[in-house]
């Protein structure tokens, strides 16, 4: 069993840039019209309080924005339908979220070829009429400005396309045509909303991704194009192994992913014109596949904790892909647990990963300690908040804090026994369709175990000891106690303490 010994002294401080609540991902935007989607979003927001939300398919046919009709005398006209867009945006804003706009994919009637991707047939090709595409972008932004206010909409980040370095997401991964799209689109955005922040190239890892960033910035420099931020994605999966519809693979270590993101940061900063502009990781997760069972596990939660402790070192914002399992890239999920990206399984069952984001979102004080197992912040009331985790091994934690007063140590524990709805579902026989009784049980099984831990006084302050199982995640809230006893009430009369 590993030993984790942490001692915090008065006056200690540690660097920690916590951007956990910056953004969260979703599937295609029209899924927001589903009740289950909205229920999951409300539950996740209650736990994590994200600021932005980013998803695909703003201009795909499911949203119905781009329309064409031909008059009886043969004249073709284009017009725009914002009915679904308004419903989706209203729902996000009502949940305290602002959109991080991704401009894509191509409406079928504007698509230059027939290439599509996903179960829902996203058209991942350039426009056959670039001016019609520019008109679509500007009409959409102007509509949003009229509905929600120009000053507000201009604060929404705007990303041009998604993963153009992958041939499935951009025909032939044609870099030259993507750069043409960026040039046409960024000028259209700035004409409509001059203060809106715009960026790209939204690349995924591999496939020469770092060179894409360098070439993108070189092109923008040469053409004097605006670049307000750079975006990319970060996944940890290595060589895949398929079993039926599911995908399994070994994972890179958190160190590897952080190093990859640092390389992107260094490329950006190598351009004097762009040094210091934001780098946003607009998607990150362990696996890049929506049918990879790791997403349902405690290992996923512990891995995310290790990343959340460090991503702020290399990026100015990051967005977990995705908040929930209402997601259909490879078809409609048929079981509550199926390896979906989400923090919440269908049926409103919390997965362990939800609590990694919830715990880190609550770390709002001054950081006094950070390492590969823990982040600790000082509260304004004189107490401390800590998130601790283990990856792949059991550990015994010893935590000493410089508190002289009486303290209560409140623990929320997520591990493979205390908060593991996946294991409970497996022991139920992996039912595809849950009864009301099973559903109630799994929702409860997805909650952290709560307890008040014992602490002891030492010369350094107070000390807490805790045994952690492998892939465990715990939040500790160490609160000063001011006792206000009720005369005559004797707790010990019936209870031993």
C-alpha positions as CSV (number, residue, x, y, z in Angstrom):
1,X,0.0,0.0,0.0
2,X,1.4,3.4,-1.0
3,X,1.8,6.1,1.6
4,X,0.7,9.7,0.9
5,X,2.0,12.0,3.5
6,X,1.1,15.7,3.2
7,X,2.0,18.4,5.6
8,X,0.8,22.0,5.1
9,X,2.4,24.8,7.0
10,X,1.1,28.2,7.8
11,X,2.0,30.5,4.9
12,X,2.4,27.7,2.3
13,X,1.2,28.4,-1.2
14,X,1.3,26.4,-4.5
15,X,0.5,27.2,-8.1
16,X,-2.9,26.0,-9.3
17,X,-5.0,27.5,-12.0
18,X,-8.4,25.9,-11.6
19,X,-10.5,26.3,-14.8
20,X,-12.6,23.2,-14.2
21,X,-15.9,25.1,-14.6
22,X,-14.9,26.9,-17.8
23,X,-16.8,24.7,-20.3
24,X,-18.4,21.3,-20.9
25,X,-19.1,19.5,-24.1
26,X,-22.3,18.0,-25.5
27,X,-23.4,16.0,-28.5
28,X,-25.1,17.7,-31.4
29,X,-27.1,20.7,-30.4
30,X,-30.6,19.5,-31.4
31,X,-30.3,16.8,-28.7
32,X,-31.1,19.6,-26.3
33,X,-34.7,19.2,-27.5
34,X,-34.9,15.9,-25.5
35,X,-36.3,15.9,-22.0
36,X,-33.7,13.4,-20.8
37,X,-31.0,15.7,-22.1
38,X,-32.4,18.7,-20.2
39,X,-32.8,16.7,-17.0
40,X,-29.2,15.5,-17.2
41,X,-28.0,19.0,-17.9
42,X,-29.8,20.5,-14.9
43,X,-28.3,17.8,-12.6
44,X,-24.8,18.2,-13.9
45,X,-25.0,22.0,-13.6
46,X,-26.3,21.7,-10.1
47,X,-23.1,19.7,-9.2
48,X,-20.5,21.6,-11.3
49,X,-21.7,25.1,-12.4
50,X,-20.1,25.2,-15.8
51,X,-19.9,28.6,-17.6
52,X,-19.9,27.5,-21.3
53,X,-21.2,24.6,-23.3
54,X,-19.9,23.5,-26.7
55,X,-21.4,21.0,-29.2
56,X,-21.5,20.0,-32.8
57,X,-24.1,20.5,-35.5
58,X,-25.1,24.2,-35.3
59,X,-25.6,24.2,-39.0
60,X,-26.5,20.6,-39.6
61,X,-29.9,19.8,-41.0
62,X,-31.3,18.6,-37.6
63,X,-31.2,22.2,-36.5
64,X,-33.0,23.3,-39.7
65,X,-31.4,26.7,-39.9
66,X,-30.4,26.8,-43.6
67,X,-33.4,26.5,-46.0
68,X,-33.8,26.8,-49.7
69,X,-36.9,27.1,-51.9
70,X,-37.5,27.6,-55.6
71,X,-40.3,29.9,-56.8
72,X,-42.7,28.7,-59.5
73,X,-40.7,30.7,-62.1
74,X,-37.5,28.8,-61.2
75,X,-35.7,31.3,-59.0
76,X,-33.8,29.8,-56.1
77,X,-34.0,31.6,-52.7
78,X,-32.4,30.9,-49.4
79,X,-33.8,31.7,-46.0
80,X,-33.2,30.8,-42.3
81,X,-35.3,29.1,-39.7
82,X,-34.2,29.8,-36.1
83,X,-37.0,27.9,-34.3
84,X,-34.8,25.1,-32.9
85,X,-31.8,27.4,-32.3
86,X,-33.9,29.7,-30.1
87,X,-35.2,26.7,-28.1
88,X,-31.6,25.3,-27.6
89,X,-30.1,28.6,-26.7
90,X,-32.9,29.5,-24.3
91,X,-32.4,26.2,-22.5
92,X,-28.7,26.7,-22.1
93,X,-29.1,30.2,-20.8
94,X,-31.8,29.1,-18.4
95,X,-29.3,26.6,-17.0
96,X,-26.7,29.3,-16.4
97,X,-24.6,28.3,-19.5
98,X,-23.4,30.5,-22.4
99,X,-22.6,28.8,-25.7
100,X,-19.1,28.3,-26.9
101,X,-20.1,28.4,-30.6
102,X,-18.6,25.8,-33.0
103,X,-19.4,26.8,-36.6
104,X,-20.2,23.5,-38.4
105,X,-21.2,21.2,-39.9
106,X,-22.3,21.9,-43.5
107,X,-26.0,22.0,-44.4
108,X,-26.8,19.3,-47.0
109,X,-27.9,21.9,-49.5
110,X,-24.7,23.8,-49.2
111,X,-22.4,20.7,-49.2
112,X,-19.8,20.5,-52.0
113,X,-19.9,16.7,-51.9
114,X,-21.9,13.8,-50.3
115,X,-19.4,12.8,-47.6
116,X,-21.1,12.4,-44.2
117,X,-20.1,11.2,-40.8
118,X,-22.0,9.6,-37.9
119,X,-25.3,8.0,-37.5
120,X,-27.0,11.3,-38.0
121,X,-25.1,12.1,-41.2
122,X,-23.1,15.2,-40.5
123,X,-21.9,16.8,-43.8
124,X,-18.2,17.2,-43.2
125,X,-17.2,19.0,-46.4
126,X,-16.5,22.5,-47.6
127,X,-19.4,24.7,-49.0
128,X,-20.2,24.7,-52.7
129,X,-20.9,28.4,-52.4
130,X,-18.6,30.2,-49.9
131,X,-20.7,33.4,-50.1
132,X,-23.8,31.4,-49.1
133,X,-21.9,30.0,-46.2
134,X,-20.8,33.5,-45.1
135,X,-24.3,34.7,-45.4
136,X,-25.5,31.8,-43.2
137,X,-22.9,32.6,-40.5
138,X,-23.7,36.3,-40.4
139,X,-27.5,35.8,-40.4
140,X,-27.2,33.4,-37.5
141,X,-25.0,35.8,-35.5
142,X,-27.2,38.7,-36.2
143,X,-30.3,36.8,-35.1
144,X,-28.6,35.8,-31.9
145,X,-27.6,39.4,-31.3
146,X,-31.1,40.6,-31.8
147,X,-32.6,38.0,-29.5
148,X,-30.0,38.0,-26.7
149,X,-28.2,41.4,-27.1
150,X,-25.1,42.2,-29.1
151,X,-23.0,42.9,-26.0
152,X,-23.8,39.5,-24.6
153,X,-23.4,37.5,-27.8
154,X,-20.0,39.1,-28.6
155,X,-18.7,37.5,-25.4
156,X,-19.4,34.0,-26.7
157,X,-16.2,32.3,-28.1
158,X,-16.5,31.2,-31.7
159,X,-14.6,28.2,-33.1
160,X,-14.4,27.5,-36.8
161,X,-15.2,23.8,-37.6
162,X,-14.2,20.7,-35.7
163,X,-11.1,18.4,-36.1
164,X,-10.3,19.3,-39.8
165,X,-7.1,17.3,-39.5
166,X,-9.2,14.1,-39.5
167,X,-10.5,13.1,-43.0
168,X,-13.9,12.0,-41.5
169,X,-14.5,15.5,-40.1
170,X,-13.1,17.4,-43.1
171,X,-13.0,15.8,-46.5
172,X,-9.5,14.5,-47.2
173,X,-8.3,16.5,-44.2
174,X,-7.5,19.1,-46.8
175,X,-5.5,21.7,-44.9
176,X,-5.6,24.2,-47.8
177,X,-9.4,24.1,-48.0
178,X,-9.7,24.5,-44.3
179,X,-7.6,27.6,-44.3
180,X,-9.8,29.0,-47.0
181,X,-12.8,28.3,-44.9
182,X,-11.2,30.0,-41.9
183,X,-10.3,33.1,-44.0
184,X,-13.9,33.4,-45.3
185,X,-15.5,32.7,-42.0
186,X,-13.4,34.8,-39.6
187,X,-14.0,37.8,-41.8
188,X,-17.8,37.1,-41.9
189,X,-17.9,36.9,-38.1
190,X,-15.9,40.1,-37.5
191,X,-18.1,42.0,-40.0
192,X,-21.2,40.9,-38.1
193,X,-19.8,41.2,-34.5
194,X,-16.4,42.9,-34.5
195,X,-15.7,42.2,-30.8
196,X,-16.5,38.4,-31.0
197,X,-13.5,36.3,-30.3
198,X,-12.8,33.8,-33.1
199,X,-10.3,30.9,-33.3
200,X,-9.3,27.5,-34.6
201,X,-8.2,25.1,-35.9
202,X,-9.9,22.7,-33.5
203,X,-7.6,19.8,-34.3
204,X,-7.4,16.4,-32.6
205,X,-4.2,14.7,-31.6
206,X,-2.2,12.6,-34.1
207,X,-2.3,13.1,-37.9
208,X,0.3,15.8,-37.7
209,X,-1.7,17.9,-35.3
210,X,1.1,20.1,-34.0
211,X,2.1,20.9,-37.6
212,X,-1.5,21.9,-38.3
213,X,-1.3,24.5,-35.5
214,X,2.0,25.9,-36.8
215,X,0.7,26.1,-40.4
216,X,-2.6,27.6,-39.3
217,X,-0.8,30.4,-37.4
218,X,1.7,30.9,-40.3
219,X,-1.2,31.3,-42.7
220,X,-3.1,33.7,-40.4
221,X,0.1,35.8,-40.0
222,X,0.7,35.9,-43.8
223,X,-2.9,36.8,-44.6
224,X,-3.3,39.2,-41.6
225,X,-6.3,37.3,-40.3
226,X,-7.6,37.6,-36.8
227,X,-6.8,34.8,-34.4
228,X,-8.1,35.5,-30.8
229,X,-7.4,32.0,-29.5
230,X,-6.2,28.6,-30.6
231,X,-8.2,25.4,-30.0
232,X,-7.3,21.7,-30.0
233,X,-8.5,18.4,-28.5
234,X,-6.9,16.0,-26.0
235,X,-7.6,12.3,-25.7
236,X,-5.5,9.6,-24.0
237,X,-6.4,6.4,-25.9
238,X,-3.7,4.5,-27.6
239,X,-3.9,1.5,-30.0
240,X,-7.6,0.4,-30.1
241,X,-9.0,-3.1,-29.7
242,X,-12.5,-3.8,-30.8
243,X,-14.9,-6.3,-29.2
244,X,-18.3,-6.1,-30.8
245,X,-19.5,-2.5,-30.8
246,X,-17.1,-1.6,-28.0
247,X,-13.6,-0.3,-28.1
248,X,-10.8,-0.9,-25.6
249,X,-7.3,0.6,-25.5
250,X,-4.5,1.4,-23.2
251,X,-4.2,4.9,-22.1
252,X,-1.4,7.5,-22.1
253,X,-0.4,8.8,-18.7
254,X,-1.5,12.3,-17.6
255,X,2.1,13.4,-18.0
256,X,2.0,12.5,-21.7
257,X,-1.2,14.5,-22.3
258,X,0.2,17.5,-20.4
259,X,3.4,17.3,-22.4
260,X,1.4,17.2,-25.7
261,X,-0.6,20.3,-24.7
262,X,2.6,22.1,-23.6
263,X,4.1,21.5,-27.1
264,X,1.0,23.2,-28.6
265,X,1.5,26.1,-26.2
266,X,5.1,26.4,-27.2
267,X,4.2,26.5,-30.9
268,X,1.8,29.3,-30.3
269,X,4.3,31.3,-28.3
270,X,7.0,30.8,-31.0
271,X,5.0,33.4,-33.1
272,X,5.6,36.8,-31.6
273,X,2.3,38.0,-33.0
274,X,0.4,35.3,-31.1
275,X,2.5,34.8,-28.0
276,X,0.3,34.5,-25.0
277,X,-3.1,34.3,-26.8
278,X,-5.4,31.7,-25.1
279,X,-5.1,28.0,-25.8
280,X,-8.5,26.3,-25.3
281,X,-8.8,22.5,-25.1
282,X,-12.3,22.3,-26.5
283,X,-12.6,18.5,-26.0
284,X,-10.8,16.2,-23.6
285,X,-11.4,12.8,-22.2
286,X,-9.7,9.4,-21.7
287,X,-11.0,7.5,-24.7
288,X,-12.2,9.2,-27.9
289,X,-14.8,6.6,-28.5
290,X,-18.5,6.8,-27.2
291,X,-18.6,3.1,-26.7
292,X,-15.5,2.6,-24.5
293,X,-16.3,1.2,-21.0
294,X,-13.6,3.2,-19.3
295,X,-15.9,6.2,-19.3
296,X,-18.3,4.5,-16.8
297,X,-15.6,3.6,-14.3
298,X,-13.9,4.9,-11.2
299,X,-10.6,4.8,-13.0
300,X,-12.0,7.5,-15.4
301,X,-12.8,9.7,-12.4
302,X,-9.4,9.3,-10.8
303,X,-7.7,10.0,-14.2
304,X,-9.8,13.1,-14.7
305,X,-8.8,14.3,-11.2
306,X,-5.1,13.9,-12.1
307,X,-5.7,16.0,-15.3
308,X,-7.9,18.7,-13.6
309,X,-5.0,19.3,-11.2
310,X,-2.7,20.3,-14.1
311,X,-4.6,21.3,-17.2
312,X,-4.6,25.0,-16.1
313,X,-0.8,24.9,-16.4
314,X,-1.0,24.6,-20.1
315,X,-4.4,25.9,-21.2
316,X,-6.7,28.8,-20.6
317,X,-9.8,26.7,-20.7
318,X,-10.8,23.1,-21.1
319,X,-14.0,21.3,-21.8
320,X,-14.8,17.7,-20.9
321,X,-16.5,15.7,-23.7
322,X,-19.4,15.3,-22.6
323,X,-21.7,16.2,-19.7
324,X,-24.2,13.4,-20.4
325,X,-25.0,10.2,-22.4
326,X,-27.7,11.5,-24.6
327,X,-25.4,11.2,-27.5
328,X,-25.8,9.5,-30.9
329,X,-22.6,9.7,-33.0
330,X,-22.6,5.9,-33.4
331,X,-26.3,5.3,-32.9
332,X,-28.8,5.5,-30.1
333,X,-27.5,3.9,-26.8
334,X,-29.4,0.8,-25.9
335,X,-28.3,0.3,-22.3
336,X,-27.8,2.6,-19.3
337,X,-24.1,1.8,-19.2
338,X,-22.4,1.5,-22.6
339,X,-19.2,3.4,-22.3
340,X,-20.7,6.7,-23.2
341,X,-18.7,9.9,-22.8
342,X,-21.0,11.5,-20.3
343,X,-20.6,12.2,-16.6
344,X,-24.2,11.0,-16.2
345,X,-25.6,7.8,-17.6
346,X,-29.1,7.7,-19.1
347,X,-31.7,7.4,-16.5
348,X,-30.1,10.3,-14.5
349,X,-27.5,7.9,-12.9
350,X,-24.4,9.8,-11.8
351,X,-21.1,8.3,-12.9
352,X,-18.0,8.6,-10.7
353,X,-16.5,11.2,-13.1
354,X,-19.2,13.7,-12.3
355,X,-17.8,14.0,-8.8
356,X,-14.3,14.7,-10.0
357,X,-15.6,17.8,-11.7
358,X,-17.9,18.7,-8.8
359,X,-15.1,18.4,-6.3
360,X,-12.6,20.4,-8.3
361,X,-15.2,23.1,-9.1
362,X,-15.5,23.6,-5.4
363,X,-11.8,24.4,-4.9
364,X,-12.1,28.1,-4.9
365,X,-9.7,29.3,-2.2
366,X,-6.0,30.0,-2.3
367,X,-4.0,26.9,-3.2
368,X,-1.6,25.8,-0.5
369,X,-0.6,22.4,-1.8
370,X,-0.6,20.5,-5.0
371,X,1.1,17.2,-6.2
372,X,0.2,14.1,-8.1
373,X,-2.2,12.9,-5.4
374,X,-3.9,16.1,-4.0
375,X,-4.9,19.7,-4.3
376,X,-5.6,21.7,-1.2
377,X,-7.0,25.2,-0.8
378,X,-7.4,27.5,2.1
379,X,-11.0,28.6,2.9
380,X,-11.9,32.1,3.9
381,X,-13.3,30.8,7.2
382,X,-9.9,29.5,8.2
383,X,-10.5,25.9,7.1
384,X,-9.3,23.9,4.1
385,X,-10.7,22.1,1.1
386,X,-8.9,19.1,-0.3
387,X,-9.4,16.8,-3.3
388,X,-7.2,13.6,-3.1
389,X,-7.1,10.6,-5.4
390,X,-5.3,7.4,-6.2
391,X,-4.5,5.9,-9.6
392,X,-4.2,2.1,-9.8
393,X,-3.2,1.4,-6.2
394,X,-4.4,1.6,-2.7
395,X,-2.9,4.3,-0.4
396,X,-2.9,5.5,3.1
397,X,-3.2,9.2,3.4
398,X,-1.8,11.2,6.3
399,X,-2.8,14.9,6.1
400,X,-1.5,17.5,8.6
401,X,-2.9,21.1,8.5
402,X,-1.9,24.2,10.6
403,X,-5.2,24.5,12.4
404,X,-5.2,25.0,16.2
405,X,-9.0,25.2,16.7
406,X,-11.4,22.4,16.9
407,X,-12.2,21.1,13.4
408,X,-14.8,18.9,11.6
409,X,-13.5,16.8,8.7
410,X,-16.3,16.2,6.3
411,X,-15.6,13.5,3.6
412,X,-17.3,12.7,0.3
413,X,-15.8,9.4,-1.0
414,X,-15.9,8.0,-4.5
415,X,-14.3,4.6,-4.9
416,X,-15.0,1.2,-6.4
417,X,-17.2,0.2,-3.5
418,X,-18.7,3.4,-2.1
419,X,-19.8,5.0,-5.4
420,X,-19.8,2.6,-8.3
421,X,-23.2,2.3,-10.0
422,X,-21.5,0.4,-12.9
423,X,-20.6,-2.5,-10.5
424,X,-24.1,-2.5,-9.0
425,X,-25.6,-2.7,-12.5
426,X,-23.3,-5.6,-13.4
427,X,-24.4,-7.5,-10.3
428,X,-28.0,-6.9,-11.3
429,X,-27.3,-8.8,-14.4
430,X,-26.7,-5.8,-16.7
431,X,-30.4,-5.2,-17.5
432,X,-30.9,-3.2,-20.7
433,X,-34.2,-1.8,-19.4
434,X,-34.3,-0.8,-15.8
435,X,-37.3,-1.2,-13.5
436,X,-38.3,1.7,-11.3
437,X,-36.8,-0.1,-8.3
438,X,-33.5,-0.7,-10.1
439,X,-33.3,2.9,-11.3
440,X,-33.8,4.3,-7.8
441,X,-31.1,2.0,-6.5
442,X,-28.6,2.9,-9.2
443,X,-29.2,6.6,-8.7
444,X,-28.5,6.3,-5.0
445,X,-25.5,4.0,-5.7
446,X,-24.0,6.9,-7.8
447,X,-23.8,9.2,-4.8
448,X,-20.5,9.6,-2.8
449,X,-20.3,8.1,0.6
450,X,-20.3,10.8,3.3
451,X,-18.7,10.6,6.7
452,X,-17.2,12.8,9.3
453,X,-13.6,11.7,10.0
454,X,-11.7,11.8,13.2
455,X,-8.8,14.2,13.6
456,X,-6.1,14.5,16.2
457,X,-4.1,17.4,17.5
458,X,-0.4,17.5,16.9
459,X,2.4,20.1,17.3
460,X,1.9,21.1,13.6
461,X,-1.9,21.5,13.9
462,X,-4.4,18.7,13.3
463,X,-3.8,15.4,11.5
464,X,-6.2,13.2,9.5
465,X,-5.6,9.7,8.4
466,X,-7.6,7.9,5.6
467,X,-7.2,4.7,3.7
468,X,-8.0,5.0,0.0
469,X,-8.8,2.1,-2.3
470,X,-7.3,2.1,-5.8
471,X,-8.9,4.6,-8.2
472,X,-10.4,6.5,-5.2
473,X,-11.4,10.1,-5.2
474,X,-12.2,12.0,-2.0
475,X,-13.2,15.5,-1.1
476,X,-12.3,16.7,2.4
477,X,-13.7,19.8,3.9
478,X,-11.9,20.7,7.1
479,X,-14.1,23.3,8.9
480,X,-13.4,25.2,12.1
481,X,-16.0,24.3,14.7
482,X,-17.6,26.7,17.1
483,X,-19.7,24.6,19.5
484,X,-23.1,25.8,20.6
485,X,-24.4,23.1,23.0
486,X,-28.0,22.9,24.0
487,X,-28.1,22.5,27.8
488,X,-29.6,19.2,28.8
489,X,-29.1,17.4,25.4
490,X,-26.8,14.5,26.1
491,X,-25.6,12.8,22.9
492,X,-23.6,10.3,24.8
493,X,-26.5,9.0,26.9
494,X,-27.6,6.7,24.1
495,X,-24.6,6.7,21.7
496,X,-20.9,5.8,22.0
497,X,-18.6,8.3,20.3
